[in-house]
Amino acid sequence: MTIDYKSPENKEIWGLYSLVFWLAVSVFVVVQAMLFYSVVRFRRKAGQGLPKQVHGNNRLEIGWTIVPALLLVLVAVPTVRTIINQASPPPVDSTRVKIIGHQFWWEVRYPDPTDPTNRDKDLVTANEIHIPVGKTAEFELTSHDVQHAFWVPLLGGKMDVYPNRTNYIKYTPIEPGQYFGQCAELCGTAHGFMKMYVFVQPQTDYETWFAAQKGQAAPVAAGATTAQQIDAGQKLVTGGACVTCHYIDGTSAKGRIGPNLTHFGSRTTFSSAWAQNNEANLKIWIHNPADIKPGVTTLANQQIPATGELYSRMPAFPLYTDEELTAIARYLLSLK
Ligand code: CUA
């Protein structure tokens, strides 16, 4: 059985899994064969009385103690080695990405290369993670609210994401591409929709992306979008309720509860990679998010008991007109 693994971490885990699987298959086959042999060979035959009664057999007992013990050693040694390898510190030149789980989306932060400890200088985005190919990426995982789990199946293992604790996982992708990820811990009503994408890019493409994501976006009228629409959309977004939760660099939107929208138009998806990022979906989402992601608005504006912070969930805005929704969507999409 082969798998199209995309990182050495994934290959190692798959190797261990295969070993355990085939060992288990061998044990099953041997035990079933012996059972079948015994059933046939020692079945009751006509004219026979009770068979010879035996009590204890040292050779057999030593055998069925030692063989399983050896099998366990055969599983334990590579298991421990895999755990140590997977948990070992990444190379010093690895890409560091901070991931914060929220109900129900992923906050993604890249420390500033020149000032990595200054949180205010982080590049902040959501749900779509970019990393360079051929280089280890280390993910530093925490949660804003409840327990989530970070998992990109083709790139490697999964790791729990807890509040008040930092876990780490590393992937070393060997092939550029768009990799699907999913929250792997039941975290509430919209858990099943809590997806993400990892974009593995050649180093120069990654650097271009990184540079473009730094700083402000300059909305430009293009296609069907007019300058008036961008202007109207910007006024509705930065002069309305959106600023409570969302941050858009260079505007009055300074909220930190929901996803940072500074370069929102450059993302291919939104709503934790569940919806394609286009005008039609955005209008539905802002009007009533539950039409796109059922369960997402539950508990909006309620506090997390442990910290008093707000749950970061998108409320519905049923009062915007169709024209206003179009302007908001077109403004957000112009933030490249
Ligand atoms: Cu987050 Cu499931």
Residues whose N, C-alpha, C, O or C-beta is under 5 A from the ligand:
A	BS01	CUA	H102 Q147 H148 C183 A184 E185 L186 C187 H191 M194
